[in-house]
């Protein structure tokens, strides 16, 4: 793809609302499909590496990766390119060199703190690992802008294919070296292989070579937006990884390895579904932010689908999580299963909470996004400190409680600039929450009356329980959704959306119609509003 025309202006990927809808739905479909492939790759890697390496190997790498990944992602740059109304090759070139310079400085700084991290954890291995993993930061900075341009052009199929190839290369490197007896260095080599492969692919797919930096109007404004988003990400990341730091500091590498695997399964559904769709959602919502009717429908429709999937997955994984960890990781990881049971109820809430960022990013309120991050950090950090007295299990409970406390206020705060209000959000999701809660409790009660089934041991027993429990819960959950909505509308809308995501579909809408604030569904695919309105609601 060549992102800029002969004059240096970005080539638009969508002309008109219909084309925007088509590309957005196709992008969502490709992204979800690619996440399924990545999930399969991740499962294979987990199954193999958990049997080749020890919890301590995973723990000692997690001590350093917790900090290195904070500096590797370079958030803010991508969101700025997606959200900015008009960009050209010169503006993006300036951004590229800023990103590269930032990467070099952060690489040097992170390598220099290796001795401090080793002293903090009381583990001399940490120093060498820190120096090597610091290379991730610079390597990652070389592909940020190329990937952002692909996403702005709605070329999500290329981005997804590149991510899959990079992940396969990373997993292959880790498994090969683990088989050769490299221990935790096999994981480190895989960490480095991913950004190298991803960067090579990004430059191959996005045929753009940045020019030398120059003074261009708009650079400073874009940088301020990126800094606010980056600051918000840093605060969020620290809040979401303080658990690793506290567990590793207080209890050591072995408990951290056990806890980290439970947390990875906890975070996996949202990372595979919600977070990859953020680029699609922000790109689409940013282009209709001046039309409040269309914006609200797009947003609430996305939220309804997120609640439907998230609540169902969260409740089901809570029921089968212990057996799933036993099946995937094998013997020696039982404690991870017990920790996951306490994390599981927070999965559905995590799905919902993650989507409030779409509002901030699409309307350009990065400063408010950053301020909310400070509140999130304070609340989550306090809960972690309180839970630390009960070990990793206390930290797991703190996670679930934090999402329960923060979700509703997060949507209220994010929606204030556009007068969204919390009522339509609650009206959109509450039936899915209740259906998941009732179905989960009913499934647990039914399974308790079959002691021989619950007592079955080994991998076969775990696999059998997973299948039977998931079928039982899924049946009860779908029944609850249908009864609470008094019809098949949510299921038919999901089926319509999935059909429209297929590559053969050309006449599509962005997302299915949602449950309105009054709690009823129109049962039809979204129809475009007939009058233009602003986000403030004024025509």
N, C-alpha and C positions, 0 to 999 in steps of 0.2 A: 504494500500500500504506500502511495505517495501522498502524505497528508496536506501538502501545500501546493497551490497552483503556481503558475509562472510569475505572478506578482507577489508571491509570498504569503497570500491569504489562505486561511484554513479552508479546505474544501468541505462544504456541508454534506453531511451524510443523509439528511432527511429533509425533503422539501414537502411541507404541509403536514397537517395533523395525521392523516392516514398513513403516510410513510413513517412518521415517528412511531405510531402505534405498532406498525408491522415490525420495525427494527427492534423496538423495545421488547416485544413479546418473543421474537425470535432470539434476541440476546438472552432473555431470561431462560428460555428453553435450553439453549446451548450451554448456559452456565450451570443450570441444574443437572443436565446430563453429564457434563464434565466433572461435576462434583461427585456424581455417582462413581465415575471411573476412578477419581482420586481416592474415594473412600475404599474401593476395592484394593488399590495399590497400598493404601495405608494399613488396611487389615492384614494384607500379606506381610508387609514389613513388620507389623507388631507381632504377629504370630511367630515369624522366624527369629527376629532379633530377641524377643523375650526368652527364647530357648537357647540362644547362643551367648547372651550377655546376662549379667546379674543386675538386681535392683540398684546396687551400689554404682555400677557403671552408668546407668541412666541418671542416678542422683547427682554424681559429680559433674556430669556434663550439664545437667539442668541448673546447677549452681551458677554457671557462667552464662549459659544460653538465656537465662532469665533476663540478664542485663544486655547481652549483645543483640538480641532480637528487638529490644527497645530502640536501638540506634540503627537497625538495618532497614526497617520498613519505609522510612521517609514519607510518612503521611503528610498531607497538606499540599504537596506538589501535585499529586494526582487529582485531588479534589478541586484545586484551583483551576487546573486545565479543563476539568469537566464543567465547572460551574461558570467560568468567565464567559461573558457574552460574546466577545470578539477577540480572537487571538491571531497572530501572524508568526511567521517563522523566526523573525528577529526577536520578538518578545519571548518565545519559547526557547530560543538559543540562550538568551540571558539567564533564563530559569535553569537551563541545563548546566551552565557553568557554575551557577550558585549551588546547585545540587552536588556537583562533583567536588567543589571546594569544601562544602560541608562534610561530604563523605571522607575526604582526606583528613580533615581536622579531627573528626570523631574517631577515625581509625587509630590515629596516633594517640589520642587521649585515652581511648579504651585500653589499648595495649599497655599504656603507662600505669593503669590502676591495677594491673595483675597482682603485684605484691600485696596491695591493700585488700583485695578480695581473698587472697590466700590466707592472710592473717585474720580476716573477719570470720571465715569459715573454719579456720584451724586445719586447713588441708593444703599441703604444698603442691599437690597436683594442679590446683586451680590456677596457679600463675602461668604455667606453660599453656594450658587450655585457653586462657584469656588472650594471650598473645596471638595464638593461631586463629581463634575465632574472630579476632578483630578485623581480619581480612574480609570477612563477610560484609562489613559495612561499606568499604570502598567499592567492592565488586557490585553490591546491590545498587549503589548510586548511579552506575553507568546505564541502567536500563529503565529507570523510573519514568523519564519523560517520553521515551519511545512507547512504553506500555500505556501511558496516559493518553497519548495521541491516538492509539488504536482504540481505546475505550471511548474517547470523545467521538470518534468516527463510527461508533457502534459496531466495531469489528470484533465482537466478543468471541466468535468462533476461533479466530486466530489467537486471541489471548488465552483462551481455554486450552487449545491444542498445545501452545507453548508451555503452559503450566504443567500439563500432563507429561510431556516429554521430559521437562526438567525434573519433575518428581520421580519419574521412573529411573532416570539416570542417578539421582540421589540415593534412592533405595537400593539400586543395584550395586552402587559403590559401597554402601554400608554393609550389605549382606555379604558381599565378596570378601571384604576385609575382616568382617567378624568371623567368617569361616576360616580365614587365614590366621586367626588368633590375635588380632590387633586390639581386642578389648574395647575400651571406651573411645579409642582413637578411630575406630570404625564409624562411630556416630559423628565424630567431628569431621571426618572426611566427607560424609554424606551432607553435613551442613554446608560445607564449602562447594560441593558439586552442584547444589541446587542453584545458587545465584549465578555461577559461571554458565551453566547450561541455559538458564533463563535469559541472561544478558545476550548471549550469542543468538538465541532465537529472536529476541526483541529487535535487535539490529537487522536481522535478516528479513523480518516481516514488515517492519516500518522503515521504508527506504528514505531516511532523512539524515543528513549530516549537519550538525549544528554549525552555525557561523561563529566568528569571533564576537565576543560581547561588545555592545555599543549602547549609547544612551538612548533609551526608547521610553516614551511616555507610557505609563501604566505598569512599568516594572515594579515600582515601589508599592503601588496599591496591591498588586498580585502577591508580592512578598509578604505584606502585612496580613493578608488573608491566609496565606500558607502558614505563617508563623503562629497565628491563632489556632488553626486546625492542628498544627504539629504540637503546640503546647497542650491542647486538649487531649491529643492522643497520648502524650507522655504521662499526663496525670492519670488518664484511664488505664494505661498500661501498668503504671506503678501500683494502682489500686488492684488491678487484676493479677499482679504477680507478687504482691507483698506476701501472699500466702507461701509461695515457694521460698522466699527469703527467710521468713520466720521459721518455717519447718526445717529448712536446711541449717539455719543458725542454731536452733534450739535442740534439734533431735539428730542431725547428721545426715549422711548421704543415703543410708539404707532406708530409713523412714520416708525421706524425701522421694526416693525412687518409687516406693509403693504409693505414696500420696499422688505423685505426678501422673502415674498411669490412670488412677481413678479420675483425676481432674481432666486428663486428656479425653477420656470417654465422655465426661460431663460436657466439655466444651465442643466436642466434635460435631454434634448435629447443627448447632448454630454456625460454626465455622464453615460447614459444608453447604449450608442453605442460605442463611440470612446475610452473612458478611460478603460473600461473593456477589449477591444480588444488589449490594449497596451501590456499586458503580452503575448498574443498569437503572436502578430507581432514581439516583441523583441525576443521571444524564437525562432521563425522561421528565422528572418533576421540574428540573431547572428550566426546561423549555416551555413549560406551561405555567410558570409561577405568576404570570400577570393575569391569569384567568382563575379566579378563586373557585368557581364551580367545578371546573375540570380538575384543578389541583386537588380539591377536597375528595372528589370521587376516586381519583387515582390513588391517593394516599390511604383512604379508608378501605378501599378494595384490597390493596396490598396488605394492610393490617389484618383484615378478615382471613385472608389466605394464610398469613403467618401464624395467626392464632389457631386456626384449624390444624395445621401441620405441627406446630410447636407443642401445643397442649397434648395432642395424641402421642407424639414421640416421647415427650417428657414422662408422661404417666407410664407408658409401656416400658421404657428403659428403666424406670424405677423398679418395676416388677421383675424384670429379667436381668438387671444389671449385674448382680452377683454371679449368676450362671454365665453371662456373656463374658465376663472377665476370666472366669474359670476356664471357659472353652478357648478363649483367645490366647491367654498368657500361660496356662498350664499350672502345675503345682508350684508353690512358693509365693503366689501372689494373692492368697486368700484375703489378706488384710485390705488390699485394694478394693475388693468386692464389698467389704463391710463399709469402707469409706464412701463408696459410690452410692450406696443406699441412702445416705444422708444428703448427697449432692443432687440426686435425681429429681426431687420435686422442684428444683429451681430451673430445670431445663426449659420448660414452657415459658416461664417468666423471662428467662434470658432471651428467648426468641422475640418476645414483645419489646423488651427493653432496648434491644439492639436497633430496632427500627426508628426510635425517636431521633436518632442522628440524621436520618434522611431529611427531616424537616429543617434542622439547622443548616445542613450543607446545601440543600437545594435553594433555600431563600437567601443564602449568603450571610447568615447570622453567626459567623465563626466566633465572634467575641462572646456571645451568649453561650455558645457550645463550650467554650473554654471555661467560663465561669461555672457552668453546671458540672464540669469535670472536677472542679475543686470541691464541690459539695459531695459528689460521688466518692471522691478519694477520702474525705473526712469520715463519711458514714461507714464505708467499707473497711477502712483502716481501724476505726474504733471497734467494730465487730470482730475483726481478726484478733486484735489484742485481747479482747474479752474471751474469745474462744480458744486462745492458745493454751490456757490452763488445762483444757481437756484434750490436748494433743491434736493430731491431724483430724480426728473426728470433730473436734470443736471448730476447727477452721472450716470443715465441710458444712456444718450447720450454719456458720456465719455467712457463707456464700448464699445459701437459700434464703436466709432472712434478709440479706441486703437487697436482693432483687425484689422481694416482697415489699420492702419499705420504699424503694426508689422508683418503681415503674410508673405508678400513677402521677406522682409529682413531676417526673421527667417529661411526660407528655403535656402536662399542664403548662410547664415552663416553656417547652419548645414551641407550643402552639399559640402562645400569647401574641407574637407579632402578626399573626394572620387570623386572630380571633377564632381559632379552632375550637377551644373549649374542651373540657374533659368528657362531657356527656356523650358526644358521638363516638369517642374512643371506647368508653365503657360499654355503650350499647352495641358496638361492633363485636366485642370479644367475650362478653360475660357468659354467653351461652356455651361457648367452646370450653371455657374454664370449668363451668359446672358439669358439663358432659364428661370431661376427662376425670374430674374428681369422683363423680358417682360411678363411672365405669371402673376406675382404678380400685375403689373400695369394694365394689361388688366382686371384681375379679379376685382380689386378695381373699375375700371371705369364701368364695367358691373353692379356691385352691386349698384352703386350710382344712377342708373336710375330706381331703384325699391324702392321708399321711404316707401311704406307700409311694404315691407319685412324688411327693415332696422329698422323700428320703432316698430316691434313686441317686446313685453315685456315678462318678466317672464322666467322661466327655459325652457319652451317649445319653446319660441321664440329664446332663445339663442342656444338651441340644434338644431333647424331647420336651423338657420344661419350657424352653424358650419358644418353641413352635406352638405348643398348646396354649401357653399363657398369652402369647401375642394374638393368636386367632380369637381366643375368648375375649380379650380386652378390645381388640379391633371391632368385633361384632357389637359389643355393648356400647362402645364409644360412638360408632356410626349410628346406632339405634338412638342413643341419647341426642345426638346432633339433629337427627331427623325429627324427633318428637319435640324438642325445644324450639325448632324453627317451623314446626307444623307443616313440614313438606320436604321435598327433595331438593329444594333450590340450592343449598350450599354444595351438595354433591354434583348436581348438574352443572353448576358454574365452574367447579373444579375440573370436571370432565371436559367442558368447553375450552377452558384455558389450556389444558394439557394438549388437546387436539390442535389448538391454534399455535402451540409451540413447535409443532412438527415442521420440518423443513418444507413439506409440500403445501403448507397453508399460506395463502397470500392475502386473504381477506380476513383480517383479525382486529381485535381490540386489544388495548393494553392489558387489561385485567378484568375479571368478572365483576358484575354488579355486587354491591355489598349490602349487608343488612343495614337498613336506615336507622336513624336515631330512635325512632319509635319502636324498633324491634321487629319490623316486617321486611320481607324481601320482595323486590319487584319481579324476581324470577327471570329477568332478561339480561342480556349482555348490555353493557354500558352504552348509552346513547349520548352523543355529543350535545352539550348545551347550545342553545341557539343565540345567546347574547353574550358578548364579551364583558367580563367583569374584572376588576382588579382584586388583588389579594386582600385588600381591606374590606371588600364586599361592595364597594361603590361602583356603579355602572358608568 
